[in-house]
């Protein structure tokens, strides 16, 4: 059977999008306490991570990530309560979708061409 997976992307009315990559970045920021460390852990450039954080922050009424610039103590980043909530909501939507579509996704896998 071909390996098939369901991916969820939320398309907001503003044209902004929140999907698995941005959510993974938010989770990595939560885990590492740093945008640069999160980027490294995901194999992306700091610039790309910073642009994605800015996209998420501008898509929401309140920022998802709060960052402090470096200095003697170093910089850092944390998820705000809004950031924590968006991750929680996204993962719950994803879990619900996977539960409801599991058999149908498996059926698609049986029809899909193998490499």
Secondary structure as UniProt FT lines:
FT   STRAND          9..11
FT   TURN            13..14
FT   STRAND          17..19
FT   HELIX           20..32
FT   HELIX           35..42
FT   HELIX           46..59
FT   STRAND          65..68
FT   TURN            72..73
FT   STRAND          76..79
FT   HELIX           81..111
//
